[in-house]
Amino acid sequence: MKRKPRAAKGDPLCRSVVFERDAFRCKRCGRPGTDWCHVFSRGIKALRHNPQNSFCGCRKCHAWFDSRRKMGRQWWESVIGQEEM
């Protein structure tokens, strides 16, 4: 049985900040957001709670992002470049 990663104390707050920033919509397709998606692994503690390392996504786009990491990161860089940097 695969273990579910333990949530960090700051996860609920960061998740809510990201969902509010993204208006509770998937950043990629605009559908209602269900997942807190990380660009770089949430296992990297320095990036886990950085809002620029995460976005609100639907399950379908989260799966797309996770299965196409290089393409997904290029997409995210284009989003960050337009909105946050």
HELIX and SHEET records of a PDB file:
HELIX    1   1 ASP A   11  ARG A   21  1                                  11    
HELIX    2   2 LYS A   45  ARG A   48  1                                   4    
HELIX    3   3 PRO A   51  ASN A   53  5                                   3    
HELIX    4   4 ARG A   59  SER A   67  1                                   9    
HELIX    5   5 ARG A   69  GLU A   83  1                                  15    
SHEET    1   A 2 ASP A  35  HIS A  38  0                                        
SHEET    2   A 2 SER A  54  GLY A  57 -1                                        
END                                                                             
